Amino acid sequence: MTKPETELLQGTLDVLILKTLAWGPRHGYGIAKWLEDTTDDALTIEEGSLYPALYRMERKGWIEAEWGMSELGRKAKFYALTSPGRARLRQEVAAWHRVSAAIGKVLGALGGRA
C-alpha cells in the first residue's frame, strides 16, 4: 500500500528539492537522505523520481550541477540552487501557503461528515 504522504509528493517534489538545496549543494543521495531525515522518514524519494526531477530543474536553470567527491570519497554530481531557482522557490512556497490555507478551510469547515 502506498503511503498518503508519497501521493502528495508528486506535485511538490520540485519545491522540496529546491528547499533542500537552499541549505547548500548536495548530491542526489544527499538530497533524498536530507528529506527523509527531516520528515522522520515520512517522505521517501525514489531514484526514479528524484533524478528526472533534478535533470528537468537543471534544464530550466533552477539548479546547476558540478562533479565533486562525496563524503565517502566517490565521484558524485552536486546540485546547487541558482538565482532563478531561488526565485522559483519563493514563488512555490507562496503558492504552497495559499493552497494549504485553502485546503485547511475546506477541511476545517463545519457541517458535513468526516
N, C-alpha and C positions, 0 to 999 in steps of 0.2 A: 504494500500500500504506500502511495506517495504521501509525504508529509505536506500538510496545507501550506507551510512556510515556503516549500520548494515551488509550489504552484504560483505563489505571489512573486517569486523571483523573476519569472520570465520577463515581465515588463520593467523590472528595476535593476537588472544586472549592470547596465552601464553606469548608473548613478552610484551603485555600491563600489564598483571598480574605481570610478573617479574619486570617490571619497577616500577609499583606501590609499590611493596614490597621493592624495593631498597631504598625507603624513610623510611622504618621501618615496623615492624609487623602490620598486620591488620586482622580483621575478615572478613568473606565473604561479609557481607553487607558494611563494611567499604571500601573494595576494589571496589565494584560496585559504591558506592557513590563517591569515590575519582575520578574514571574515568568519571563519569557523570559530576561532578563539574568542573574538569579540562578541559573537552571538551565542556563546556557550554551546556550540555545535548545533544550533537550531537551523543554520543555513550551511549547506554543503554544496560547493560549486564543483561540478564535474568538469574535467578537462574538455569534453566535447562541447560545453557551453562557454567555458572561460576563454579558450584560445581564439575561437571565431570572433568573440566579442572584442578581445584585445586587438586582433588584426583589423576589424572594422573601425574601431576607435582610432587606431593608428592612421588608417586611410583618411579619416575625417579630420585629422590633425589635432585631435584632443589629447593624444598621448604620443610620446616618441620612445623609441627603443634603442638600447645600446648594449652591446655584448660586454660582459664582465665575468667575474668569478663569484660563485655563490659562497656562502659560509662554509660549505663542505669542500671547497676547492674545485668545484666543477664549473665549466663554462656555462653561463646562463644569460638569457636575454632579460635585461632590466628595463622596466617601463617607468616612465616619468610623465607627470602632468605637464601640459604646455599652457600658455596663456589662454588660447581658445578653450582648452579643456577646463581651466579654472572658471571661465565664464559659463561654460556649459553646466558645470557642477552647480554654480549659483542658480542658474535657471531651473535645473532639475530639482534642486532642494526646495525652491519656492513652489514649484508645481506640486511636489510631493506634499508639502504642508497644506496647500489648497485642497487637494484631493482627499487627504486623510481627514481634514476638518469636515469636509462634506460627507464622507463616509461615516464619521463619528456622529454627525447629526442624524443620519438615517438610522444607524444602529441604536442611538440613544432616544429615538422618538418614542413617545408614549403611545400606548394602544397597540393593537395587533398582537400577534403571538410570537414568542421566541422560537 
